[in-house]
Amino acid sequence: AEIARRRRAGMLGIGAAVLVVVQGVLGGLTVIWQLPPEVSTAHLGVSMLFFALLVLICFRTGDTRPQVVLPPRTRTLVGAALVAIYAQIVVGAWVRHRGAGLACADLPLCGGALWPDADPARLHMLHRIGAILSGVMLVAAALGVRACAQGGLLRRLGWILPVLVVSQIALGALAVIRGLDLFLITAHLGVGALLWAGAVALWLGSRAAPVRVADPIAAAEAAQ
């Protein structure tokens, strides 16, 4: 078992190294050849996958046992929130590299409309709507995990993540109001990465409750 554990840890380390190389190649190609926004967006997407792999390595090299058993419905919500947060980060990168950060200068609507008539304003509003939806999903998932956890990291994440969600939305709004201030944009990206890491930790630190299947023979014997 120990040999298998070390082998898995080694494979994770190799995977992390490969992602670092891919990340470096994407960044270098973007700078040298000024590649389209799709490549720059992929650059951020790969960096988030690398970050998630680091969180996984922490779990695998530490206490590998899940810290809490979740009902299947809550576990599904955690998984959905994980996917939603990653998608939101990728859309945010697409907004930045398409130059749509100030396509909607008013809040909360865009030129008085919830859904503008054309791009890049639509892309900007997609990111805003996605922020609300993914944020609500992550808060619900964090509170659901917190209700099941007895203590430890997952219970702390149950109140840390909702605070980060509120902070992230506020930073995004302030960045628009302040004309994409560099400090605010950097903080917005940093908090987004923390939200992603927290969502990964929620998923890795929990498992679904086993489904109990009734034994018809035992039930018949109990009825006699």
WOSUL-V199848 format. One record per pair of residues at least 4 apart in sequence whose ideal C-beta (glycine too) atoms are under 7 Angstrom apart, sorted by the first residue. I is the first residue (numbers start at 1). J is the second residue. Records with the same first field share a line. If there is no record, write none. Layout:
I: J / J
This chain:
1: 5
2: 6
3: 7
4: 8
5: 9
6: 10
7: 11
8: 12 / 60
9: 13 / 60 / 61
10: 14
11: 15
12: 16 / 53 / 56 / 57 / 60
13: 17
14: 18
15: 19 / 53
16: 20 / 50 / 53 / 54 / 57
17: 21
18: 22
19: 23 / 46 / 49 / 50 / 53
20: 24 / 50
21: 25
22: 26 / 46
23: 27 / 43 / 46 / 47 / 50
24: 28
25: 29
26: 30 / 39 / 42 / 43 / 46
27: 31 / 43
28: 32
29: 33 / 35 / 39
30: 35 / 39 / 40 / 43
35: 39
37: 41 / 94 / 97 / 98
38: 42
39: 43
40: 97
41: 45 / 90 / 93 / 94 / 97
42: 46
43: 47
44: 48 / 89 / 93
45: 49 / 90 / 93
46: 50
47: 51
48: 52 / 86 / 89 / 196
49: 53
50: 54
51: 55 / 193 / 196 / 197
52: 56 / 196 / 200
53: 57
54: 58
55: 59 / 197 / 200 / 201 / 204
56: 60 / 204
57: 61
58: 62
59: 64 / 204
60: 64
66: 205 / 206 / 207
67: 149 / 152 / 153 / 154 / 205 / 206
68: 145 / 148 / 149 / 154 / 205 / 206
69: 207 / 209
70: 74 / 75 / 78 / 145 / 148 / 206 / 207 / 208 / 209
71: 75 / 209
72: 76 / 208 / 209
73: 77
74: 78 / 144 / 145 / 148
75: 79 / 206 / 208
76: 80
77: 81 / 137 / 140 / 141 / 144
78: 82 / 141 / 145 / 202 / 203 / 206
79: 83 / 203
80: 84 / 137
81: 85 / 134 / 137 / 138 / 141 / 199
82: 86 / 199 / 200 / 203
83: 87
84: 88 / 133 / 134 / 137
85: 89 / 134 / 138 / 195 / 196 / 199
86: 90 / 196
87: 91
88: 92 / 130 / 131 / 134
89: 93 / 192 / 196
90: 94
91: 95 / 126 / 127 / 130
92: 96 / 127 / 192
93: 97
94: 98 / 123
95: 100 / 101 / 123 / 124 / 127
96: 101
98: 120 / 123
99: 120
100: 120 / 123 / 124
101: 180
102: 176 / 179 / 180
103: 120 / 121 / 124
104: 110 / 111 / 121 / 124 / 125
105: 176
106: 110 / 111
107: 173 / 176
109: 113 / 114
110: 116 / 121 / 124 / 125
111: 116
115: 122 / 125
116: 121 / 122 / 125
118: 122
119: 123
120: 124
121: 125
122: 126
123: 127
124: 128
125: 129
126: 130
127: 131
129: 133
130: 134
131: 135 / 169 / 172
132: 136
133: 137
134: 138
135: 139 / 165 / 169
136: 140
137: 141
138: 142 / 161 / 165 / 195 / 199
139: 143 / 161 / 162 / 165
140: 144
141: 145 / 202
142: 146 / 157 / 158 / 161 / 162 / 202
143: 147 / 158
144: 148
145: 149 / 154 / 158 / 202 / 206
146: 155 / 158 / 159
149: 154 / 155 / 158
151: 155
153: 157 / 201 / 205
154: 158 / 202 / 205 / 206
156: 160
157: 161 / 198 / 201 / 202
159: 163
160: 164 / 198
161: 165 / 195 / 198
162: 166
163: 167
164: 168 / 191 / 194 / 195 / 198
165: 169 / 195
166: 170
167: 171 / 191
168: 172 / 188 / 191 / 192 / 195
169: 173
170: 174
171: 175 / 184 / 187 / 188 / 191
172: 176 / 188
173: 177
174: 178 / 184
175: 180 / 181 / 184 / 185 / 188
178: 184
180: 185
181: 185
182: 186
183: 187
184: 188
185: 189
186: 190
187: 191
188: 192
189: 193
190: 194
191: 195
192: 196
193: 197
194: 198
195: 199
196: 200
197: 201
198: 202
199: 203
200: 204
201: 205
202: 206
214: 219
215: 219
216: 220
217: 221
218: 222
219: 223
220: 224
